[in-house]
Amino acid sequence: MLKFFHLSLLLLGTVFGPVARAESVLFLNPGTTQEAFWVSYSQFMQAAARDLGVDLQILYAQRQPELTVAQARVALQGPHRPDYLVFVNEQYIAPQILRLAEGSGVKLFMVNAVLTADQQALVGERPDRIGSLVPNDEEGGYLMMKELIRLHPAVARGEQIEVLAFSGLKITPSAQLRERGMQRALAEHPQVRLRQLVYSGWTQQRAYEQARQLLSRYPKVSLVWSANDEMAFGAMRAFAEAGKVPGKDVLFSAVNTSPEALQAVVDGRLSALVGGHFTLGGWALVELHDYDQGVDLARYGGRDRQLPLLQLIDRNQARQMLAMGSSLGYGVNFRKLSAKGRPATYRYPFFLQTLMH
């Protein structure tokens, strides 16, 4: 951890030195440099920053929330402060960052997970918090479960369909919301029974180990719901080792549009995939760049917005996204998305379809 912290100090000093420049943005990435989702998230942001002329710096916390807080402290209270700090309320650390930001002059923007209702009540309104963008996590969890059930072969009256669920971290808002969506779908289908939900910490290895145990306990499971792609692949490996064919004997779902997940949809091993929220950081930069030029974000869809990014990705879309994945920022012209000078009816087109042009 110390190594990453010292690197953080070094990078902050070099990037935000007192030179004439465009607006500077620091993104505190809660993930690791080995996680496909958070790496693709950063790459999309970097493409947006290049297009918009934004001075972007990204620091990874390696899944250590205390490191995010340490990075925020350096950024907000050190001598070389960014104009904007973008961060995630991962493991509910946002209030600590908001406290550190008081009087710093740095504007704050939250992505992916925002203040809970309780946190918001405690913190209140803050003039330095300029907006937020979050995905439709609850709906994502719901859509995955509904699709798994839809694709499952019909069972005789009185028979049950058995499900296992692999979630991320108990104290991560996105995991909780996706679980809630899954439970909503299950409530609509009483013949589908959730045998067990486990927390795999978003990792493939942990899900694999858990799935091996659960498979021997529940040999009749035919649906596996996972809150991300890594856990889906871990569970899939355990089932495959037990002689079950993914996509035939057992249907799997996942979240994220990693190349591996998209390829698994094309191959038929993943039956339900939702994704698109890796774009949130890039869309946030469009809004920050507009705000920096005097655009009132509230005029164009609201300061705090939930975007319907998590949607089912079919085989054709998966092929299309695989083909586009090698192009920087999926070929999006971020400058064209600006609301500057637009009529009040304009709404930022922050959708997965914007990538599918």
Beta strands, then each sheet from edge to edge (+ up, - down):
strand 1: 24-29
strand 2: 55-60
strand 3: 84-87
strand 4: 107-111
strand 5: 129-135
strand 6: 161-167
strand 7: 192-199
strand 8: 221-226
strand 9: 251-255
strand 10: 272-275
strand 11: 304-307
strand 12: 311-312
sheet 1: 2+ 1+ 3+ 4+ 5+ 11+
sheet 2: 7+ 6+ 8+ 9+ 10+ 12-
end
